[in-house]
Amino acid sequence: MAKSKFERTKPHVNIGTIGHVDHGKTSLTAAITKFFGE
């Protein structure tokens, strides 16, 4: 059985965050993923 071809309609982005503890990395990542997820 052949699989249907997956078509990516949104751009693929890798983001790395570096920072000290409690400096907002998680909040920033959540805001970015929410913005681009819409």
Secondary structure as the mmCIF struct_conf table of DSSP 4:
data_model
#
loop_
_struct_conf.conf_type_id
_struct_conf.id
_struct_conf.beg_label_comp_id
_struct_conf.beg_label_asym_id
_struct_conf.beg_label_seq_id
_struct_conf.end_label_comp_id
_struct_conf.end_label_asym_id
_struct_conf.end_label_seq_id
HELX_LH_PP_P HELX_LH_PP_P1 ALA A 2 PHE A 6
BEND BEND1 LYS A 10 LYS A 10
TURN_TY1_P TURN_TY1_P1 VAL A 21 ASP A 22
BEND BEND2 HIS A 23 GLY A 24
HELX_RH_AL_P HELX_RH_AL_P1 LYS A 25 GLY A 37
#
